[in-house]
Amino acid sequence: MFLNETQIVEKICEFPTKLGDISKSIFGGISTKNGLMHRLFVPEGSDSDSLYLCEGLCKPVILEPELIYPYVSGTFSEKFAFNSSPYRFMLPYELSDKGNRKDGRIIPPEELKVRFPMAYGRILEFKNQFGHDNSPLESADYYSVRGKKLLEYLGTPKIIATEGYRLQAAFDASGNHVFEGGCGIVLNDPEKYPYVTAVLNSQIARFYPAVCESEMMYSSSVTPAAIKRFPIVFPEDRLTEDLITNISGYLMFLSRQKYVAGNDVSGWLEELTGFYEQISNLLVMDAYFGEGIDSKLLYALEDNIHPYAGDMESENSESLLSVLYYIKQKIFETSSFKNDSFDTEFSGILSLL
């Protein structure tokens, strides 16, 4: 059955469960009137945890690392997993535990001067030189941020959804990334993070701007109000959900391996990542539209896709890469995946992407 774009969007809108229904909290990023002061870069080749480049002052600065957090740039955000990046964000706040959340208190200037004199000196220098304001640093408003929900959930694992050329999402396992554009998503059930991350990176997400428009939401699709309305479908059978969850874990690992390889990333690693992304897309499409996977392929996936018994975070990555390559070859050998990946309905959907 061929579906045109209007029919696909209508079908997606009919699904009753939304992302907001399965989330504890969905919130936007922080904002500040002095972004050039808060945003920092780690100098290339630096192994120091206190030396940074100030974007506004255009010079190296030394800061207390206790106030520095990894920063997610919407333009250079990633899929599935966050890797080490040169972007940082200075957050002159004191965070204390408040149950499962953090309580963020801005450190007033007089206290900041005593406890974090390097950060204090930089803020004052930025105020004088960049802001052409020579008055004393009396108000904490000069370096305050808006977006207290993000502060509350610092240290809490979450999905961060951003919008570059399209909606994409990565799982922040540490929960310590600061972002401005995008949404943080804290789920009720932590076990659902890999599955939801896979859905937000799937071809279904490419239709989401049209879904927003059909529901009279014309702002960015990664605002909290919009992303809460993202239709989430869980497969009727546990097998499909487990397969998507496991493959999402594979893709988080492969994302890290591509980062480590940098400009030297090999063609076979790109091909391996593309293979698992295609399988993930197939399974997500099947969850949303049903009966789209050839039975021989499904049997091959069931026989070969399993949780990795080792540690995906370990430094010994070659063995896992070999396992993932072996799984790919077994799926090719025992199914018709290469020649007949999609049935007629899926071909119609994919032709619109």
DRENROMAR-205733 format. One record per residue (C-alpha): x, y, z negated; residue in three letters. Coordinates in steps of 0.25 Angstrom, whole numbers, padded with zeros to 4 digits, always signed. Layout:
<pts>
XYZALA...
</pts>
This chain:
<pts>
+0000+0000+0000MET+0006+0013+0004PHE+0004+0025-0006LEU+0006+0039-0001ASN+0012+0049-0011GLU-0002+0055-0016THR-0006+0040-0019GLN+0007+0037-0027ILE+0006+0050-0035VAL-0009+0047-0038GLU-0006+0033-0042LYS+0006+0038-0051ILE-0004+0048-0058CYS-0014+0038-0061GLU-0004+0031-0071PHE-0010+0034-0085PRO+0003+0033-0093THR+0012+0045-0093LYS+0026+0047-0098LEU+0021+0056-0109GLY+0012+0044-0114ASP+0025+0036-0117ILE+0034+0047-0122SER+0036+0052-0136LYS+0041+0066-0130SER+0043+0072-0117ILE+0050+0086-0117PHE+0058+0096-0109GLY+0072+0100-0110GLY+0078+0111-0117ILE+0079+0126-0112SER+0088+0137-0116THR+0090+0151-0111LYS+0105+0149-0112ASN+0107+0136-0104GLY+0121+0140-0099LEU+0125+0140-0113MET+0119+0127-0117HIS+0124+0119-0105ARG+0138+0114-0105LEU+0147+0106-0096PHE+0158+0096-0100VAL+0171+0099-0093PRO+0175+0088-0083GLU+0185+0079-0089GLY+0183+0084-0103SER+0183+0074-0114ASP+0179+0084-0125SER+0166+0084-0132ASP+0167+0099-0135SER+0172+0106-0122LEU+0161+0111-0113TYR+0159+0120-0101LEU+0149+0132-0104CYS+0140+0134-0092GLU+0138+0148-0095GLY+0151+0153-0100LEU+0158+0144-0089CYS+0169+0140-0098LYS+0173+0128-0107PRO+0168+0129-0122VAL+0170+0120-0134ILE+0157+0117-0141LEU+0153+0108-0153GLU+0149+0094-0147PRO+0138+0093-0157GLU+0130+0103-0150LEU+0132+0098-0136ILE+0122+0088-0129TYR+0122+0081-0115PRO+0114+0089-0105TYR+0105+0084-0094VAL+0105+0093-0082SER+0092+0091-0073GLY+0100+0093-0060THR+0110+0082-0064PHE+0101+0073-0072SER+0102+0058-0071GLU+0093+0046-0069LYS+0092+0034-0079PHE+0103+0038-0088ALA+0111+0050-0092PHE+0126+0050-0091ASN+0137+0058-0096SER+0137+0072-0090SER+0144+0085-0091PRO+0132+0093-0095TYR+0130+0097-0110ARG+0121+0106-0118PHE+0124+0114-0130MET+0113+0113-0141LEU+0116+0121-0153PRO+0105+0113-0161TYR+0106+0105-0174GLU+0098+0092-0172LEU+0093+0084-0184SER+0085+0071-0184ASP+0070+0072-0185LYS+0064+0058-0185GLY+0067+0053-0170ASN+0069+0068-0166ARG+0079+0079-0168LYS+0076+0092-0174ASP+0084+0103-0167GLY+0088+0115-0174ARG+0096+0126-0167ILE+0108+0130-0174ILE+0108+0145-0178PRO+0120+0154-0174PRO+0126+0156-0187GLU+0125+0141-0190GLU+0130+0137-0176LEU+0142+0147-0178LYS+0147+0139-0190VAL+0144+0124-0186ARG+0146+0125-0171PHE+0155+0138-0169PRO+0159+0134-0154MET+0145+0133-0150ALA+0142+0146-0157TYR+0154+0153-0150GLY+0150+0148-0136ARG+0135+0152-0138ILE+0140+0166-0143LEU+0150+0167-0131GLU+0139+0163-0121PHE+0130+0174-0127LYS+0140+0184-0126ASN+0146+0181-0113GLN+0135+0175-0105PHE+0124+0182-0111GLY+0131+0195-0113HIS+0125+0196-0127ASP+0135+0200-0138ASN+0126+0199-0149SER+0128+0189-0160PRO+0123+0175-0159LEU+0111+0177-0169GLU+0100+0169-0162SER+0100+0154-0160ALA+0090+0157-0148ASP+0102+0160-0139TYR+0106+0145-0139TYR+0092+0139-0143SER+0085+0129-0133VAL+0071+0126-0130ARG+0066+0112-0129GLY+0066+0107-0144LYS+0060+0093-0140LYS+0073+0089-0133LEU+0080+0093-0146LEU+0071+0084-0154GLU+0074+0072-0145TYR+0089+0074-0144LEU+0095+0060-0147GLY+0082+0053-0143THR+0083+0044-0131PRO+0075+0050-0120LYS+0073+0051-0105ILE+0076+0064-0098ILE+0069+0066-0085ALA+0074+0077-0076THR+0071+0082-0062GLU+0082+0084-0052GLY+0078+0080-0038TYR+0067+0072-0045ARG+0063+0067-0058LEU+0073+0058-0065GLN+0076+0053-0079ALA+0087+0047-0087ALA+0087+0041-0101PHE+0095+0049-0112ASP+0098+0037-0121ALA+0105+0046-0131SER+0094+0057-0130GLY+0105+0068-0132ASN+0104+0074-0118HIS+0099+0089-0117VAL+0091+0093-0104PHE+0084+0106-0099GLU+0076+0101-0087GLY+0068+0088-0089GLY+0061+0080-0099CYS+0065+0072-0111GLY+0056+0059-0112ILE+0056+0052-0126VAL+0048+0039-0124LEU+0039+0032-0135ASN+0046+0019-0132ASP+0061+0019-0130PRO+0061+0006-0122GLU+0054+0013-0111LYS+0065+0023-0108TYR+0071+0015-0096PRO+0058+0012-0090TYR+0053+0027-0090VAL+0067+0032-0085THR+0066+0022-0073ALA+0052+0027-0070VAL+0056+0042-0071LEU+0068+0039-0061ASN+0059+0031-0052SER+0052+0034-0039GLN+0039+0036-0046ILE+0046+0049-0052ALA+0047+0055-0038ARG+0032+0056-0037PHE+0031+0063-0051TYR+0032+0077-0045PRO+0020+0074-0037ALA+0013+0067-0049VAL+0015+0080-0057CYS+0009+0089-0045GLU-0003+0080-0044SER-0005+0082-0059GLU-0004+0097-0058MET+0010+0098-0064MET+0019+0106-0055TYR+0031+0109-0065SER+0043+0100-0065SER+0040+0085-0067SER+0050+0085-0078VAL+0043+0094-0088THR+0037+0087-0100PRO+0023+0090-0096ALA+0025+0083-0082ALA+0034+0072-0086ILE+0024+0067-0097LYS+0014+0065-0086ARG+0024+0055-0078PHE+0016+0042-0076PRO+0023+0031-0082ILE+0019+0016-0078VAL+0024+0004-0086PHE+0024-0009-0078PRO+0013-0019-0081GLU+0023-0030-0082ASP+0035-0029-0092ARG+0044-0035-0082LEU+0044-0022-0073THR+0046-0013-0085GLU+0058-0021-0090ASP+0064-0021-0076LEU+0063-0006-0075ILE+0068-0004-0089THR+0080-0013-0086ASN+0084-0007-0073ILE+0082+0007-0079SER+0093+0003-0089GLY+0102-0002-0077TYR+0100+0012-0071LEU+0104+0019-0083MET+0117+0011-0083PHE+0119+0013-0068LEU+0117+0028-0070SER+0129+0028-0080ARG+0138+0020-0071GLN+0135+0029-0060LYS+0139+0041-0069TYR+0152+0034-0073VAL+0156+0031-0059ALA+0153+0046-0055GLY+0158+0050-0041ASN+0163+0036-0039ASP+0150+0029-0041VAL+0150+0017-0031SER+0140+0014-0021GLY+0136+0001-0027TRP+0133+0008-0040LEU+0124+0017-0033GLU+0117+0006-0026GLU+0116-0002-0039LEU+0109+0010-0045THR+0100+0012-0033GLY+0096-0003-0033PHE+0091-0002-0048TYR+0084+0011-0046GLU+0077+0005-0034GLN+0073-0007-0042ILE+0068+0002-0054SER+0060+0011-0044ASN+0053-0002-0038LEU+0049-0007-0052LEU+0044+0007-0057VAL+0036+0008-0044MET+0031-0006-0046ASP+0027-0001-0060ALA+0019+0011-0055TYR+0013+0005-0042PHE+0014-0010-0044GLY+0017-0022-0035GLU+0028-0016-0028GLY+0040-0026-0031ILE+0042-0039-0023ASP+0041-0051-0032SER+0055-0056-0028LYS+0061-0043-0032LEU+0053-0043-0045LEU+0058-0057-0049TYR+0072-0053-0045ALA+0071-0041-0055LEU+0065-0049-0066GLU+0077-0059-0065ASP+0088-0049-0064ASN+0084-0036-0071ILE+0086-0038-0086HIS+0091-0029-0098PRO+0107-0029-0098TYR+0112-0037-0109ALA+0124-0028-0111GLY+0126-0014-0115ASP+0123-0004-0104MET+0130+0007-0111GLU+0143-0001-0112SER+0156+0003-0104GLU+0157-0011-0098ASN+0148-0007-0086SER+0154-0016-0075GLU+0147-0028-0080SER+0133-0021-0080LEU+0135-0016-0066LEU+0139-0030-0062SER+0126-0035-0068VAL+0117-0024-0061LEU+0124-0027-0048TYR+0122-0042-0050TYR+0107-0039-0053ILE+0105-0031-0040LYS+0111-0042-0032GLN+0102-0053-0038LYS+0090-0044-0036ILE+0094-0043-0021PHE+0096-0058-0020GLU+0083-0062-0026THR+0073-0052-0021SER+0070-0045-0008SER+0073-0031-0014PHE+0083-0027-0003LYS+0073-0029+0008ASN+0059-0027+0002ASP+0060-0019-0010SER+0046-0012-0009PHE+0032-0016-0005ASP+0023-0008+0004THR+0018+0001-0008GLU+0032+0004-0013PHE+0037+0007+0001SER+0026+0017+0002GLY+0029+0024-0011ILE+0044+0024-0008LEU+0042+0030+0005SER+0037+0043-0002LEU+0049+0045-0010LEU
</pts>
